[in-house]
Amino acid sequence: MRILLITGKSREGYNIAPSLGLYQLRHFLIQRDVDCDLLDRELYPEDDALARAQAGDYDLIGFSVSHDNMAEELDRSEERRVGKEGRSRW
């Protein structure tokens, strides 16, 4: 199983703390021999990981949202749901 975890994107000045929960979850999964990538949207561009997700490289995709930008994050996930088989992957 291959998993992609995606952090939420903070608004400027809103949250200066990293998404430690997803980092802890990734560590937990890797310790149990689960192949897991983490896209920290505060540190890295989204293009490569999301292209791989849309190509069907991941079996499971999880993402973090905050109350402040939840609607925007859910809309973004809906835009990227269709994988290479033409069916919902997220």
N, CA, C and O atoms as CSV, one atom per row, in Angstrom:
chain,resi,resn,atom,element,x,y,z
A,1,MET,N,N,0.851,-1.175,0.000
A,1,MET,CA,C,0.000,0.000,0.000
A,1,MET,C,C,0.898,1.240,0.000
A,1,MET,O,O,1.905,1.295,0.707
A,2,ARG,N,N,0.517,2.217,-0.797
A,2,ARG,CA,C,1.249,3.477,-0.862
A,2,ARG,C,C,0.291,4.609,-0.485
A,2,ARG,O,O,-0.806,4.720,-1.033
A,3,ILE,N,N,0.725,5.441,0.456
A,3,ILE,CA,C,-0.124,6.502,0.998
A,3,ILE,C,C,0.526,7.860,0.768
A,3,ILE,O,O,1.744,8.003,0.879
A,4,LEU,N,N,-0.287,8.845,0.449
A,4,LEU,CA,C,0.147,10.236,0.383
A,4,LEU,C,C,-0.632,11.024,1.421
A,4,LEU,O,O,-1.862,10.987,1.454
A,5,LEU,N,N,0.101,11.739,2.271
A,5,LEU,CA,C,-0.513,12.643,3.244
A,5,LEU,C,C,-0.208,14.069,2.803
A,5,LEU,O,O,0.922,14.372,2.420
A,6,ILE,N,N,-1.206,14.945,2.854
A,6,ILE,CA,C,-1.057,16.326,2.400
A,6,ILE,C,C,-1.444,17.270,3.528
A,6,ILE,O,O,-2.531,17.165,4.096
A,7,THR,N,N,-0.540,18.192,3.846
A,7,THR,CA,C,-0.841,19.172,4.887
A,7,THR,C,C,-1.771,20.247,4.339
A,7,THR,O,O,-1.843,20.461,3.128
A,8,GLY,N,N,-2.477,20.916,5.231
A,8,GLY,CA,C,-3.281,22.063,4.846
A,8,GLY,C,C,-2.382,23.247,4.541
A,8,GLY,O,O,-1.221,23.277,4.949
A,9,LYS,N,N,-2.906,24.195,3.841
A,9,LYS,CA,C,-2.166,25.416,3.511
A,9,LYS,C,C,-2.665,26.520,4.419
A,9,LYS,O,O,-3.852,26.846,4.425
A,10,SER,N,N,-1.754,27.092,5.184
A,10,SER,CA,C,-2.127,28.172,6.097
A,10,SER,C,C,-2.252,29.490,5.353
A,10,SER,O,O,-1.575,29.731,4.354
A,11,ARG,N,N,-3.105,30.306,5.850
A,11,ARG,CA,C,-3.171,31.669,5.322
A,11,ARG,C,C,-2.082,32.485,5.980
A,11,ARG,O,O,-1.680,32.194,7.106
A,12,GLU,N,N,-1.611,33.482,5.304
A,12,GLU,CA,C,-0.512,34.292,5.810
A,12,GLU,C,C,-0.823,34.834,7.207
A,12,GLU,O,O,-1.862,35.453,7.437
A,13,GLY,N,N,0.093,34.586,8.119
A,13,GLY,CA,C,-0.061,35.070,9.483
A,13,GLY,C,C,-1.018,34.268,10.339
A,13,GLY,O,O,-1.239,34.611,11.500
A,14,TYR,N,N,-1.591,33.204,9.790
A,14,TYR,CA,C,-2.607,32.463,10.532
A,14,TYR,C,C,-2.013,31.393,11.443
A,14,TYR,O,O,-2.336,31.335,12.629
A,15,ASN,N,N,-1.151,30.552,10.892
A,15,ASN,CA,C,-0.640,29.424,11.660
A,15,ASN,C,C,0.834,29.233,11.351
A,15,ASN,O,O,1.194,28.875,10.229
A,16,ILE,N,N,1.678,29.466,12.326
A,16,ILE,CA,C,3.105,29.332,12.082
A,16,ILE,C,C,3.654,27.977,12.533
A,16,ILE,O,O,4.848,27.723,12.378
A,17,ALA,N,N,2.822,27.116,13.080
A,17,ALA,CA,C,3.258,25.802,13.547
A,17,ALA,C,C,3.080,24.763,12.430
A,17,ALA,O,O,2.080,24.792,11.713
A,18,PRO,N,N,4.040,23.853,12.283
A,18,PRO,CA,C,3.899,22.803,11.267
A,18,PRO,C,C,2.820,21.799,11.648
A,18,PRO,O,O,2.399,21.733,12.803
A,19,SER,N,N,2.382,21.028,10.681
A,19,SER,CA,C,1.352,20.001,10.898
A,19,SER,C,C,1.995,18.751,11.485
A,19,SER,O,O,2.190,17.757,10.786
A,20,LEU,N,N,2.315,18.806,12.748
A,20,LEU,CA,C,3.045,17.705,13.380
A,20,LEU,C,C,2.250,16.406,13.404
A,20,LEU,O,O,2.834,15.323,13.384
A,21,GLY,N,N,0.936,16.501,13.446
A,21,GLY,CA,C,0.119,15.281,13.466
A,21,GLY,C,C,0.353,14.419,12.247
A,21,GLY,O,O,0.467,13.200,12.373
A,22,LEU,N,N,0.427,15.018,11.066
A,22,LEU,CA,C,0.680,14.237,9.862
A,22,LEU,C,C,2.104,13.694,9.831
A,22,LEU,O,O,2.339,12.592,9.336
A,23,TYR,N,N,3.046,14.461,10.353
A,23,TYR,CA,C,4.422,13.955,10.439
A,23,TYR,C,C,4.484,12.753,11.386
A,23,TYR,O,O,5.187,11.783,11.103
A,24,GLN,N,N,3.765,12.807,12.495
A,24,GLN,CA,C,3.727,11.680,13.429
A,24,GLN,C,C,3.053,10.469,12.792
A,24,GLN,O,O,3.516,9.340,12.952
A,25,LEU,N,N,1.963,10.703,12.072
A,25,LEU,CA,C,1.269,9.615,11.395
A,25,LEU,C,C,2.175,8.964,10.358
A,25,LEU,O,O,2.220,7.738,10.256
A,26,ARG,N,N,2.895,9.772,9.590
A,26,ARG,CA,C,3.827,9.230,8.587
A,26,ARG,C,C,4.895,8.374,9.269
A,26,ARG,O,O,5.195,7.271,8.811
A,27,HIS,N,N,5.458,8.871,10.343
A,27,HIS,CA,C,6.472,8.116,11.071
A,27,HIS,C,C,5.911,6.776,11.558
A,27,HIS,O,O,6.559,5.739,11.420
A,28,PHE,N,N,4.719,6.807,12.122
A,28,PHE,CA,C,4.051,5.592,12.598
A,28,PHE,C,C,3.895,4.582,11.466
A,28,PHE,O,O,4.190,3.400,11.643
A,29,LEU,N,N,3.432,5.040,10.304
A,29,LEU,CA,C,3.216,4.148,9.164
A,29,LEU,C,C,4.526,3.573,8.638
A,29,LEU,O,O,4.609,2.381,8.341
A,30,ILE,N,N,5.541,4.412,8.522
A,30,ILE,CA,C,6.838,3.945,8.025
A,30,ILE,C,C,7.433,2.909,8.976
A,30,ILE,O,O,8.043,1.938,8.528
A,31,GLN,N,N,7.262,3.107,10.280
A,31,GLN,CA,C,7.751,2.135,11.262
A,31,GLN,C,C,7.075,0.777,11.083
A,31,GLN,O,O,7.614,-0.247,11.505
A,32,ARG,N,N,5.919,0.766,10.470
A,32,ARG,CA,C,5.174,-0.478,10.236
A,32,ARG,C,C,5.232,-0.904,8.774
A,32,ARG,O,O,4.352,-1.609,8.280
A,33,ASP,N,N,6.295,-0.457,8.090
A,33,ASP,CA,C,6.583,-0.846,6.700
A,33,ASP,C,C,5.490,-0.466,5.710
A,33,ASP,O,O,5.255,-1.182,4.737
A,34,VAL,N,N,4.827,0.653,5.953
A,34,VAL,CA,C,3.858,1.191,4.997
A,34,VAL,C,C,4.552,2.306,4.223
A,34,VAL,O,O,5.123,3.218,4.820
A,35,ASP,N,N,4.503,2.233,2.901
A,35,ASP,CA,C,5.115,3.247,2.044
A,35,ASP,C,C,4.261,4.517,2.117
A,35,ASP,O,O,3.102,4.515,1.702
A,36,CYS,N,N,4.835,5.590,2.644
A,36,CYS,CA,C,4.059,6.802,2.899
A,36,CYS,C,C,4.871,8.043,2.541
A,36,CYS,O,O,5.994,8.216,3.013
A,37,ASP,N,N,4.301,8.895,1.712
A,37,ASP,CA,C,4.889,10.189,1.367
A,37,ASP,C,C,4.091,11.282,2.046
A,37,ASP,O,O,2.906,11.118,2.334
A,38,LEU,N,N,4.754,12.400,2.297
A,38,LEU,CA,C,4.077,13.539,2.891
A,38,LEU,C,C,4.366,14.782,2.057
A,38,LEU,O,O,5.526,15.128,1.830
A,39,LEU,N,N,3.326,15.443,1.608
A,39,LEU,CA,C,3.461,16.710,0.891
A,39,LEU,C,C,3.142,17.823,1.881
A,39,LEU,O,O,1.985,18.024,2.250
A,40,ASP,N,N,4.162,18.536,2.304
A,40,ASP,CA,C,3.977,19.690,3.175
A,40,ASP,C,C,3.824,20.903,2.264
A,40,ASP,O,O,4.798,21.398,1.697
A,41,ARG,N,N,2.611,21.365,2.137
A,41,ARG,CA,C,2.313,22.442,1.190
A,41,ARG,C,C,2.924,23.775,1.594
A,41,ARG,O,O,2.961,24.705,0.788
A,42,GLU,N,N,3.403,23.885,2.828
A,42,GLU,CA,C,4.099,25.098,3.245
A,42,GLU,C,C,5.549,25.102,2.758
A,42,GLU,O,O,6.171,26.160,2.665
A,43,LEU,N,N,6.085,23.919,2.448
A,43,LEU,CA,C,7.494,23.801,2.097
A,43,LEU,C,C,7.769,23.429,0.645
A,43,LEU,O,O,8.799,23.817,0.095
A,44,TYR,N,N,6.864,22.682,0.017
A,44,TYR,CA,C,7.128,22.140,-1.314
A,44,TYR,C,C,5.987,22.452,-2.276
A,44,TYR,O,O,4.835,22.574,-1.859
A,45,PRO,N,N,6.309,22.581,-3.569
A,45,PRO,CA,C,5.239,22.767,-4.565
A,45,PRO,C,C,4.395,21.497,-4.690
A,45,PRO,O,O,4.877,20.394,-4.431
A,46,GLU,N,N,3.163,21.658,-5.081
A,46,GLU,CA,C,2.210,20.548,-5.138
A,46,GLU,C,C,2.269,19.749,-6.429
A,46,GLU,O,O,1.838,18.596,-6.452
A,47,ASP,N,N,2.782,20.318,-7.483
A,47,ASP,CA,C,2.622,19.757,-8.823
A,47,ASP,C,C,3.025,18.289,-8.956
A,47,ASP,O,O,2.243,17.486,-9.464
A,48,ASP,N,N,4.226,17.923,-8.512
A,48,ASP,CA,C,4.709,16.556,-8.697
A,48,ASP,C,C,3.864,15.543,-7.935
A,48,ASP,O,O,3.422,14.545,-8.505
A,49,ALA,N,N,3.641,15.792,-6.667
A,49,ALA,CA,C,2.874,14.838,-5.850
A,49,ALA,C,C,1.437,14.711,-6.344
A,49,ALA,O,O,0.891,13.608,-6.384
A,50,LEU,N,N,0.825,15.824,-6.719
A,50,LEU,CA,C,-0.559,15.753,-7.185
A,50,LEU,C,C,-0.663,15.099,-8.551
A,50,LEU,O,O,-1.649,14.419,-8.837
A,51,ALA,N,N,0.339,15.293,-9.399
A,51,ALA,CA,C,0.345,14.603,-10.701
A,51,ALA,C,C,0.458,13.090,-10.480
A,51,ALA,O,O,-0.209,12.308,-11.158
A,52,ARG,N,N,1.300,12.688,-9.534
A,52,ARG,CA,C,1.433,11.267,-9.219
A,52,ARG,C,C,0.142,10.721,-8.627
A,52,ARG,O,O,-0.246,9.588,-8.912
A,53,ALA,N,N,-0.522,11.522,-7.806
A,53,ALA,CA,C,-1.799,11.088,-7.227
A,53,ALA,C,C,-2.846,10.912,-8.316
A,53,ALA,O,O,-3.580,9.924,-8.319
A,54,GLN,N,N,-2.918,11.858,-9.234
A,54,GLN,CA,C,-3.896,11.758,-10.320
A,54,GLN,C,C,-3.584,10.597,-11.260
A,54,GLN,O,O,-4.484,10.051,-11.899
A,55,ALA,N,N,-2.310,10.220,-11.343
A,55,ALA,CA,C,-1.920,9.091,-12.184
A,55,ALA,C,C,-2.212,7.754,-11.513
A,55,ALA,O,O,-2.059,6.701,-12.132
A,56,GLY,N,N,-2.632,7.794,-10.245
A,56,GLY,CA,C,-2.991,6.572,-9.546
A,56,GLY,C,C,-1.845,5.915,-8.801
A,56,GLY,O,O,-1.919,4.728,-8.485
A,57,ASP,N,N,-0.780,6.666,-8.511
A,57,ASP,CA,C,0.374,6.100,-7.814
A,57,ASP,C,C,0.110,5.819,-6.339
A,57,ASP,O,O,0.899,5.122,-5.701
A,58,TYR,N,N,-0.959,6.335,-5.794
A,58,TYR,CA,C,-1.251,6.150,-4.371
A,58,TYR,C,C,-2.551,5.379,-4.195
A,58,TYR,O,O,-3.515,5.574,-4.936
A,59,ASP,N,N,-2.556,4.509,-3.212
A,59,ASP,CA,C,-3.758,3.747,-2.877
A,59,ASP,C,C,-4.676,4.526,-1.946
A,59,ASP,O,O,-5.891,4.329,-1.939
A,60,LEU,N,N,-4.079,5.408,-1.167
A,60,LEU,CA,C,-4.832,6.175,-0.188
A,60,LEU,C,C,-4.231,7.560,-0.076
A,60,LEU,O,O,-3.010,7.708,-0.028
A,61,ILE,N,N,-5.077,8.576,-0.035
A,61,ILE,CA,C,-4.629,9.955,0.104
A,61,ILE,C,C,-5.387,10.578,1.261
A,61,ILE,O,O,-6.617,10.565,1.302
A,62,GLY,N,N,-4.627,11.124,2.203
A,62,GLY,CA,C,-5.222,11.804,3.341
A,62,GLY,C,C,-4.739,13.232,3.377
A,62,GLY,O,O,-3.603,13.521,3.002
A,63,PHE,N,N,-5.600,14.128,3.830
A,63,PHE,CA,C,-5.180,15.526,3.900
A,63,PHE,C,C,-5.716,16.174,5.156
A,63,PHE,O,O,-6.729,15.764,5.723
A,64,SER,N,N,-5.001,17.196,5.563
A,64,SER,CA,C,-5.335,17.937,6.764
A,64,SER,C,C,-6.054,19.221,6.372
A,64,SER,O,O,-5.716,19.855,5.372
A,65,VAL,N,N,-7.023,19.588,7.149
A,65,VAL,CA,C,-7.717,20.861,6.938
A,65,VAL,C,C,-7.805,21.591,8.267
A,65,VAL,O,O,-7.748,20.973,9.330
A,66,SER,N,N,-7.942,22.890,8.201
A,66,SER,CA,C,-8.195,23.664,9.415
A,66,SER,C,C,-9.603,24.232,9.325
A,66,SER,O,O,-10.186,24.276,8.242
A,67,HIS,N,N,-10.139,24.658,10.426
A,67,HIS,CA,C,-11.484,25.232,10.401
A,67,HIS,C,C,-11.522,26.498,9.559
A,67,HIS,O,O,-12.537,26.801,8.933
A,68,ASP,N,N,-10.416,27.239,9.541
A,68,ASP,CA,C,-10.380,28.505,8.832
A,68,ASP,C,C,-10.482,28.334,7.318
A,68,ASP,O,O,-11.083,29.173,6.646
A,69,ASN,N,N,-9.904,27.261,6.769
A,69,ASN,CA,C,-9.901,27.102,5.314
A,69,ASN,C,C,-10.472,25.751,4.869
A,69,ASN,O,O,-10.134,25.260,3.792
A,70,MET,N,N,-11.322,25.162,5.681
A,70,MET,CA,C,-11.852,23.844,5.375
A,70,MET,C,C,-12.599,23.790,4.042
A,70,MET,O,O,-12.383,22.863,3.260
A,71,ALA,N,N,-13.456,24.744,3.771
A,71,ALA,CA,C,-14.226,24.720,2.524
A,71,ALA,C,C,-13.301,24.769,1.314
A,71,ALA,O,O,-13.511,24.041,0.344
A,72,GLU,N,N,-12.292,25.612,1.363
A,72,GLU,CA,C,-11.331,25.714,0.259
A,72,GLU,C,C,-10.569,24.403,0.070
A,72,GLU,O,O,-10.384,23.958,-1.062
A,73,GLU,N,N,-10.129,23.786,1.151
A,73,GLU,CA,C,-9.384,22.527,1.071
A,73,GLU,C,C,-10.263,21.411,0.508
A,73,GLU,O,O,-9.802,20.628,-0.323
A,74,LEU,N,N,-11.492,21.327,0.936
A,74,LEU,CA,C,-12.396,20.300,0.420
A,74,LEU,C,C,-12.698,20.520,-1.058
A,74,LEU,O,O,-12.796,19.556,-1.818
A,75,ASP,N,N,-12.845,21.764,-1.470
A,75,ASP,CA,C,-13.041,22.059,-2.893
A,75,ASP,C,C,-11.829,21.624,-3.706
A,75,ASP,O,O,-11.983,21.055,-4.787
A,76,ARG,N,N,-10.637,21.880,-3.206
A,76,ARG,CA,C,-9.414,21.486,-3.908
A,76,ARG,C,C,-9.327,19.971,-4.041
A,76,ARG,O,O,-8.914,19.462,-5.083
A,77,SER,N,N,-9.709,19.257,-3.010
A,77,SER,CA,C,-9.636,17.801,-3.086
A,77,SER,C,C,-10.637,17.273,-4.109
A,77,SER,O,O,-10.342,16.317,-4.826
A,78,GLU,N,N,-11.798,17.878,-4.183
A,78,GLU,CA,C,-12.813,17.451,-5.143
A,78,GLU,C,C,-12.341,17.664,-6.580
A,78,GLU,O,O,-12.635,16.852,-7.457
A,79,GLU,N,N,-11.611,18.754,-6.825
A,79,GLU,CA,C,-11.097,19.043,-8.164
A,79,GLU,C,C,-10.111,17.993,-8.640
A,79,GLU,O,O,-9.954,17.802,-9.846
A,80,ARG,N,N,-9.454,17.316,-7.736
A,80,ARG,CA,C,-8.378,16.387,-8.091
A,80,ARG,C,C,-8.751,14.924,-7.850
A,80,ARG,O,O,-7.861,14.083,-7.725
A,81,ARG,N,N,-10.001,14.610,-7.783
A,81,ARG,CA,C,-10.434,13.265,-7.400
A,81,ARG,C,C,-10.263,12.204,-8.461
A,81,ARG,O,O,-10.102,11.036,-8.107
A,82,VAL,N,N,-10.286,12.527,-9.713
A,82,VAL,CA,C,-10.344,11.509,-10.758
A,82,VAL,C,C,-8.940,11.012,-11.094
A,82,VAL,O,O,-8.053,11.804,-11.411
A,83,GLY,N,N,-8.745,9.691,-11.021
A,83,GLY,CA,C,-7.461,9.067,-11.326
A,83,GLY,C,C,-7.380,8.606,-12.763
A,83,GLY,O,O,-8.254,8.918,-13.572
A,84,LYS,N,N,-6.333,7.864,-13.085
A,84,LYS,CA,C,-6.098,7.457,-14.465
A,84,LYS,C,C,-7.173,6.519,-15.002
A,84,LYS,O,O,-7.358,6.434,-16.216
A,85,GLU,N,N,-7.879,5.820,-14.132
A,85,GLU,CA,C,-8.948,4.940,-14.583
A,85,GLU,C,C,-10.252,5.698,-14.839
A,85,GLU,O,O,-11.241,5.106,-15.269
A,86,GLY,N,N,-10.253,7.008,-14.575
A,86,GLY,CA,C,-11.439,7.807,-14.788
A,86,GLY,C,C,-12.452,7.678,-13.660
A,86,GLY,O,O,-13.605,8.077,-13.818
A,87,ARG,N,N,-12.043,7.133,-12.539
A,87,ARG,CA,C,-12.958,7.016,-11.410
A,87,ARG,C,C,-12.372,7.728,-10.201
A,87,ARG,O,O,-11.189,8.068,-10.171
A,88,SER,N,N,-13.200,7.941,-9.233
A,88,SER,CA,C,-12.780,8.653,-8.032
A,88,SER,C,C,-11.683,7.883,-7.313
A,88,SER,O,O,-11.796,6.674,-7.106
A,89,ARG,N,N,-10.623,8.586,-6.934
A,89,ARG,CA,C,-9.514,7.979,-6.208
A,89,ARG,C,C,-9.414,8.520,-4.800
A,89,ARG,O,O,-8.795,7.878,-3.951
A,90,TRP,N,N,-10.000,9.683,-4.509
A,90,TRP,CA,C,-9.859,10.309,-3.185
A,90,TRP,C,C,-11.147,10.155,-2.436
A,90,TRP,O,O,-11.256,10.608,-1.297
